């Protein structure tokens, strides 16, 4: 595997910012977008369960409607691409069954070999109280959001993570409720506008000694 220098990663993370204005004339090439979608699929999740869906909204009319449910934020319609990160509203025995069937198919292992791992997953997930499970499920897509933001930065593509929207309206517009999903975050992805005044501002971060604790 080709490795990336640590300095390149830091340079990309310093370059990225939550893009406020996108260049509407620039579109992400199809092959590069395919790589970003692949990065989403490769995102880690608790026990590998992937209790989520990534809704890539391409229909301009739908994006215009979503803009209205996002307090009019222009990134929703101006960015080249838009992804809604949706969490499952529940994770059931059927979901666990489907996941282990997938493991058997991909890794070509007998189901009985997975019994200890399956028991651990079932005990951990199915024993959760509904409120606790809902919080756990809602956290999972944020892992994938971080993967997307970092991958985009390494590719020289801009992105903006967003929580400023009405989840109930998104769920209704995108038909998520009937799919057992709910919107928890959004990422708009594309290329920064030369007029975005936030692009060249220094990053404001607390010093390492305040937030990095060594025990």
C-alpha positions, 0 to 999 in steps of 0.5 A: 500500500502506498503511504501518505506522508504525515505532513501531507495529511496535516497540510490538507487538514489545514487547507480544508475549512467549512466552505460557505460559498461554493463555485457553482460552475465547478463540478466534481468529476465522476471518477473522483466522486466515485472515490468519495462514495467508496470512502463512505462505504469503507468508513468504520462503525461500531462492530462493523454494523453500518447502521446508516445510509448515505443519501446522495441528493442529485435532483435539483428540485429536491435540493431546492426543497431541502434548502428551505428546510435548511434555513435557506443556506446556499450550500445546499443548492450551490455545491456540486454534491450533497450527502445526507447522513441518515441513521437507522431509527432502530437496529433489530435482530433482522439487521443483525441477521443480515449483517452476519449473512453478509460476513459469511458471504464475503469472508466465506466462513461457516456461520458457527465460527462467528457464534462468539462474535454474534453473541457479543453483538446481540448482547450489546445491541439488543439489550440497549434501552430505546433511548440509549440505542437511539443515541448510539445509532445517531452517533454512527454516521458522524464517523463516516462524515469525518471520513468523507471530510478528510478524504475530500481534503486529501483530494483537494475537494472542499466540503461543509459539514452541516447540522443546520436543518430540520430533520423531520422535514428532511425525513419527509422530503426524502421519504426516510421515515418509511425506510426506517431512517432519520437524517442526522447530518449533511455534507455539501461537497464541491469547490470553494468560490473565490469570493468566500471570505472564510477561505483564507482565515487562520484556523482557530484551535485551542493549543494542544496542551489544553485538549490533548491529554496524556495519561 
